[in-house]
Amino acid sequence: MPALIDKLLSPSLKTALNVVAVPAFNDNYLWLIHDGIHAAVVDPGDAKPILAALDTHGLALAAILLTHHHADHAGGVQTLLQHFNVPVFGPAREAIAGVDTPLREGDRASIAQLGLTLTVLDAPGHTSGHIAYIAAEQHWLFCGDTLFAGGCGRLFEGSPQQMVDSLAKLSQLPGDTLVYCAHEYTMSNLRFALAVEPDNAALVARIAREQAKRDRQQPTVPSTIDLENATNPFLRYQQPTIVAALHAHGRLQQADPVAAFAALREWKNDFK
């Protein structure tokens, strides 16, 4: 009997984890990682839809994970803490009310109730202290507003060099890593990508697939690292076709990779 008990309790038989998208505001996705009993929430900008999702799925909150300080990512923390006494993980380089476990690159966020350990990467650029979480066993990436499906975050606080370095880290993750970004910006991003790289066959095919999802009112995320490397101009900014497009549109005068990235981001800022 003890051997049977040991087998039943072995890690290989533990309940599988799932990720649920919780829509919020106009285009945010708040992410619930759960095992059917407990859940961790990533970037709860609004507590109300999270509380509703927890109730709907019969889940108890076990942890809060934050990527950066913007209100649409952290605005629901205080309300959630009124309902649940849970740890709040967040970036060590940003002051966010409620964070009791500050993290930086190389740290781990362990959530015992889920049997889940996430590793942390510094990913500044969008904000100065932005971090990302990687669930290596599950091949999941929670990247906040650093990497989007088909795009990347605006540079509100960080520099082009910081964002280049952050995106380079993410682009080198295993190709099948699922990219759980925080906004439904995909079609807008891909329209820009097509203007930059119109002859990219993988991009053309992706646009058709993603538009079909939106027509069915389905999320376009998560994507994958492989897909982003093949179609996202902000990971492909050194491609000769993209550099040529920047020159052709009068956006780039120098042969420098970081300058090319910065010019591409500025072009996206102005793109209609």
N, C-alpha and C positions, 0 to 999 in steps of 0.2 A: 504493500500500500504506500509507504513513503516514496518509493521510486515513482509510482503513478502520480502522486502529489507533486513531486519535483518536476515531472514531465508537464503536468498541467500548468505549473507556474513558470515554465521556462520562457525566456524572452522571445523565442521563436513563435510562441503561441499567443503572445499578447495581442490585444485588439488593435486592428489597423487604424491608422490615423487618416482623417479626411480633412479637406479644406473647403469651407463654404464662403462664397462671396456674399457680403451684406452691402447692398447699395445704400449710398447716403448722399445728401446734397444733390447736385446736378449730375455729377459724373464720378464721384468717389467710389472706390471699393474698400470696405473694411473687411479684413480676413479673419475668419474663425477657424482655428485648428482644433479638431476635437476627436474624441474616441467613442462618442456616444454617451459619455457620462460627464467628462470634464472638457473644458475648452480654454484655449488661450486666444486673445484677440490682438491683432496687429493693427496699429494706427487707428484707434477708435476716436475719430474726430467728433462723432456724435454718439452719445450713450443710448439714446432712445431706440434706434434700430438694433443695436447690440442686445439690449435688454429684451426686446421683442424676439430676436432670433434665439437667444438662450432659452426663453420660455417655450417657443415653438418646438425646439429640438430637445427640450428637457435636459439642458446642460447647466452645469455649475461652473462659473468662471474660476480659473486657476491662476491666471497670470495675464499681464498686459505688457505688450511689446511695442515700443515706439522707435521709429526711425529718425524723426526730427521734430522740431518744435512747432511747426506751423499748426494753426488752430484746427484746420480740417483733418489733422492727423492726431492731435493730442487733446482736442477740446472736450472730449467726453470722459476724460480720466477721473476728474473729481467726482462726477456723478456716479460712475461705476464703483469708485471706492466707498461711496455711501452704502452700496449694496453688498460689496464683497471685500473681504480683507485679504488682498492678494499682492504679491510682489509686482512692482512696476519697473521693467527694464527699459533703459533709454540711453541715448548718447552721452558720454561723459563730458563732451566738450560743449554741450548746450544746457542751459538752465531751464528745466521743465518741471513745473510744480507736480509733485507726487512721485517723481522718480526716486526710488530708494535703492536701485541697483544700477549704478552707472557703468557703461560698457565702452570699451574701445577695441581696436583691432586685436585679435588673438584671444579675447575673452570668450566665455561661453555662457549662454543662458540656459540653465537646466530647469525643466518643468517636470517634477517628479511624478505628478498625477498622470501625465501623458507619456511618461517614459521617453521624453523628447529632449534632446540637447541641440541647441543651435549655436553655431560659431558666428563670430562677428567680424565684419570687415569695415574699416573706415571708408566712407564713400562721400567725401565732401564735394561741393560744387554747387548744388542747389542751395544748400545751407552750409555753414562753416563746419558743423560737427556731425553731419548726416552719417548714419551707419546703415548697414544692411545685414540681414540674418540669413544664414545658410543652414538648411537641414540636410546634411551630407548624405545620410542614409536614405532619405526619401527623394533626394535630388530636387529640393525646393529652394527657391530664392525669394525672399521678401525684401524688395529693394526700394520701397517708398516712392520717392519722386526722382531718384537718380536715373534709372533706366525705365523707359516706357516701351510698350509694344510699338515698334516703329519709330521711336523717338527718345528724347532724354529731357530732363527737367531744365527749366530756365536757370540761369546763373544769378540768383538773387544775392548771394553772399560770397560764394566761392569764385575762384578764377578759372579760366579755360584750362590751364595746366592741371588744376585739381580735378576737374571733371574728366579730362582725358585720362588721368591716372586712375580715377575711380572706375570709369567704364572699361578700361583695359583689364582691371581685376575681374570684373564681372564677365567680360567676353571670354575669359580663359577658363571659366567653369565648364564642367562636362556638358557636352552639347545637348543632352537630353534633360538638363536642368529646367524645371518649370519656373517661369518668370512671373511672379505674382506682384505686379506693379499696382499702383494705388489709384489709377484713373482710367476711365474709358475715353482715351484720346486717340484711339488707334486709327480711325478712318482719316481724321485730320492729319495725323502724322504721316500716314501712307500717301495721302495726296501730295504732301510736300516731298516725300521721298521720290515719288514718280516724277515730279518736276526736276529734281536733282539728277535722277538716274533713270531716264525713260526706257532705256534698253535692257533693264534688268528683268529677265524673264521670271525669276523667282519672285520678284516684287509684284509683277503684273498678276501672277497666279495668286499670290497672297491677297491682293486687293479683292479679287473676285471671291475668295473664300471668306474673308472677313466681312465683306459687305453682305454676303448671304446670311451670316450669323446675325448681323444687325437688323436685317430685314425680318428675321425671326425673333427679334428682341432678345437675343442671346449675347452674353459677354464675349468679347474677343480675347480675353485674358483668362488663364495664363497662356503665354506663348512659350517658346523655348530659346535657349541660348543659340542653338544651331540656326533657328529661324531668324533671330535678331542679327546674327553675324552675316547672314545671307541677304538681308533686306533693309536693315536699319542704317540710314546714312551716317548716324552719329557713331557707329562702330566701323563704318566703311569710309571715313573721311579722308583716308590716305589713298583710296583707289584712284587711279589716273582719270577715270571717267568723271568722278566727283570733283577732283581738283580742276579738271578742264571746264566743268560746268561753272565752278566758282569764278574762274578767270573770264569765261564767256559772259557772265552776268555782271562783270565789273566788281566782284566782291572780294577779290584776292589779288594782291600785287606782288607778294613774296612767296618764295618756296620754303615754307616752314610748316611742319605738321600742326603745331598748336595754333598757328595763325589760320590755317585752313579750317580747323575745328571751330575756332572763334567766329570766323566768317560764316560758316555754315549755321551756327547757332543764331547769329544775328539775322541771317536770311530767314530762318524759320520764325523769328520774332516778328518779322515784317510780312510774312506770307499770308495771303488771304485765300 
